[in-house]
Amino acid sequence: MIDTTPAPLDTTLGKCAIALQPPSQQQREVIEALREAYGLEGSLIERLGAFDTISRDDVYAHYRRGFGDQLARELTDYSWQPEIHRVRATDRALTVPDSVGVLELKSDRALVGWIPPTTFRRQWGAPRCLIDRLVREDGRWIIQGRER
């Protein structure tokens, strides 16, 4: 007889199955920080007009609001176009996730799993589940890196 029971959720989504559970109040703060960080690229593009220029330092400072130093530098390198002093408005590197869950939460660090939208996964070859490390820096949560 063939077993027709659906596979358990975590075999389909892995650690990101946590993203389908309702968060606690403490977890909401971390989830909102992650969403805000991933929205920084879009807010920068929306804030600047099509022909507005911006300095590299200003782009970096913008990304530092939600990302650690190294990630902010990488995002700046990708977004800022030095020859025209503008930000790239196409092929966005970031997406704001809908499905987010906290895997681990300590007073100064957290592991957060999220499910990227299908279009983002296809564009960037991203896996179905991403796990980010967040740390507290100057009283706010920032994304420090990604788990492999």
C-alpha positions in Angstrom: 0.0 0.0 0.0 1.3 3.5 -0.9 1.4 6.0 1.9 -0.4 9.1 0.7 0.0 11.2 3.9 1.7 14.5 3.1 5.3 14.9 4.2 5.7 16.7 7.5 6.0 20.4 7.1 9.7 20.7 8.1 10.8 18.3 5.4 9.3 20.6 2.9 10.5 23.9 4.3 13.3 22.8 6.7 14.0 25.2 9.5 11.7 27.8 7.8 8.6 25.9 8.9 8.9 28.2 11.9 7.9 31.1 9.6 4.4 29.6 9.5 3.9 29.8 13.2 2.6 32.9 15.0 5.5 34.8 16.7 5.7 35.9 20.4 5.8 39.6 21.3 9.6 39.4 21.7 10.0 37.7 18.4 7.9 40.4 16.6 10.6 43.0 17.3 13.3 40.9 15.6 11.0 40.0 12.7 10.1 43.7 12.1 13.8 44.6 12.2 14.6 42.0 9.5 11.7 43.2 7.3 12.8 46.9 7.7 16.4 46.0 6.8 15.3 44.1 3.7 13.2 47.1 2.8 16.1 49.5 2.8 17.0 49.1 -0.8 13.4 49.8 -1.9 13.1 52.9 0.4 16.4 54.3 -1.0 15.2 53.9 -4.6 11.8 55.4 -3.8 13.4 58.3 -1.9 15.6 59.3 -4.7 14.2 60.5 -8.0 15.2 58.9 -11.3 17.9 61.6 -11.7 18.9 62.3 -8.1 22.5 61.7 -7.2 23.8 60.4 -3.9 27.2 59.8 -2.4 28.6 56.4 -1.7 28.9 57.3 2.0 25.2 58.2 2.1 24.3 54.8 0.5 26.5 53.0 3.0 25.0 54.9 5.9 21.5 54.0 4.7 22.3 50.3 4.6 24.0 50.4 8.0 20.6 51.2 9.5 19.8 47.5 9.1 22.9 45.6 8.2 26.4 45.0 9.8 29.4 46.7 8.3 30.4 44.0 5.8 26.9 43.4 4.4 26.3 47.2 4.2 29.6 47.5 2.2 28.5 44.7 -0.2 25.1 46.2 -0.7 26.6 49.6 -1.3 29.0 48.1 -3.9 26.1 46.5 -5.6 23.6 49.4 -5.4 25.8 52.5 -6.0 26.9 53.3 -9.5 30.0 55.4 -9.1 30.2 56.7 -12.7 26.8 58.5 -12.4 26.5 58.8 -8.5 23.1 57.1 -8.5 21.7 53.9 -7.2 20.7 51.0 -9.4 17.0 50.9 -9.8 16.8 47.5 -11.5 17.7 44.0 -10.4 17.1 44.6 -6.7 19.3 42.5 -4.4 16.8 42.6 -1.5 13.2 41.6 -1.0 10.9 42.0 2.0 9.8 38.6 3.2 6.3 37.8 4.2 6.9 34.5 5.9 9.4 35.0 8.8 10.0 33.1 12.0 12.5 33.2 14.8 14.6 30.1 15.4 16.6 31.3 18.3 16.4 34.5 20.4 18.9 35.7 23.0 19.2 39.1 24.5 22.0 40.1 22.0 21.5 37.7 19.0 18.9 35.9 17.0 18.6 33.3 14.2 15.7 34.1 11.9 14.3 31.9 9.1 12.4 33.3 6.2 10.9 32.1 2.9 11.9 34.2 -0.1 9.1 34.9 -2.7 9.2 32.6 -5.7 10.2 35.4 -8.1 13.1 36.3 -5.9 14.3 32.7 -5.7 14.1 32.3 -9.4 15.9 35.6 -10.1 18.8 34.9 -7.7 18.9 31.1 -7.5 18.1 31.4 -3.8 17.0 28.4 -1.7 13.5 28.0 -0.4 14.7 28.8 3.2 17.1 31.5 4.3 18.5 31.8 7.8 19.9 35.1 8.9 22.0 36.0 12.0 20.9 39.2 13.7 22.8 41.0 16.5 21.9 43.9 18.8 24.0 46.9 17.9 23.5 50.3 19.6 20.1 49.1 20.9 18.7 47.9 17.6 18.6 44.6 15.7 20.8 44.4 12.5 21.4 41.6 10.1 25.0 40.4 10.6 25.2 37.6 8.1 23.6 34.5 6.7 23.9 30.9 7.8 25.0 28.4 5.2 
